[in-house]
Amino acid sequence: MSPEDNGQSTLHCDVAKADI
């Protein structure tokens, strides 16, 4: 897993949390 991938994953998680 690359650091860049991890960063995008975190952003996705943030969006999902905001959706909830």
N, CA, C and O of each residue as an XYZ file, in Angstrom:
80
protein
N       0.855     -1.214      0.000
C       0.000      0.000      0.000
C       0.884      1.255      0.000
O       1.755      1.415      0.855
N       0.649      2.108     -0.941
C       1.465      3.329     -1.022
C       0.877      4.428     -0.136
O      -0.322      4.427      0.145
N       1.713      5.356      0.299
C       1.232      6.457      1.158
C       0.157      7.270      0.453
O      -0.791      7.745      1.079
N       0.316      7.424     -0.853
C      -0.680      8.204     -1.614
C      -2.033      7.496     -1.579
O      -3.078      8.118     -1.386
N      -1.982      6.170     -1.772
C      -3.223      5.386     -1.740
C      -3.895      5.540     -0.380
O      -5.111      5.701     -0.281
N      -3.076      5.488      0.657
C      -3.611      5.600      2.018
C      -4.301      6.950      2.191
O      -5.367      7.035      2.801
N      -3.703      7.983      1.663
C      -4.286      9.325      1.793
C      -5.663      9.367      1.141
O      -6.613      9.904      1.711
N      -5.763      8.802     -0.045
C      -7.067      8.806     -0.745
C      -8.076      7.992      0.051
O      -9.248      8.352      0.155
N      -7.590      6.878      0.614
C      -8.488      5.997      1.385
C      -9.052      6.788      2.566
O     -10.239      6.695      2.876
N      -8.193      7.561      3.213
C      -8.633      8.349      4.375
C      -9.706      9.342      3.938
O     -10.701      9.542      4.634
N      -9.492      9.958      2.784
C     -10.465     10.939      2.294
C     -11.803     10.255      2.070
O     -12.858     10.782      2.423
N     -11.738      9.079      1.481
C     -12.967      8.323      1.209
C     -13.678      8.021      2.527
O     -14.899      8.141      2.633
N     -12.893      7.630      3.521
C     -13.469      7.295      4.837
C     -14.143      8.547      5.413
O     -15.237      8.471      5.972
N     -13.487      9.675      5.272
C     -14.043     10.931      5.787
C     -15.397     11.213      5.134
O     -16.355     11.588      5.810
N     -15.462     11.032      3.843
C     -16.711     11.287      3.110
C     -17.794     10.335      3.598
O     -18.934     10.741      3.822
N     -17.432      9.072      3.762
C     -18.408      8.063      4.210
C     -18.913      8.438      5.605
O     -20.110      8.349      5.880
N     -18.015      8.849      6.468
C     -18.412      9.222      7.842
C     -19.347     10.428      7.801
O     -20.324     10.493      8.547
N     -19.044     11.367      6.937
C     -19.880     12.573      6.847
C     -21.264     12.183      6.331
O     -22.275     12.758      6.733
N     -21.292     11.194      5.432
C     -22.576     10.747      4.870
C     -23.443     10.143      5.974
O     -24.658     10.337      6.010
N     -22.794      9.412      6.865
C     -23.551      8.727      7.935
C     -24.134      9.763      8.905
O     -24.802      9.396      9.872
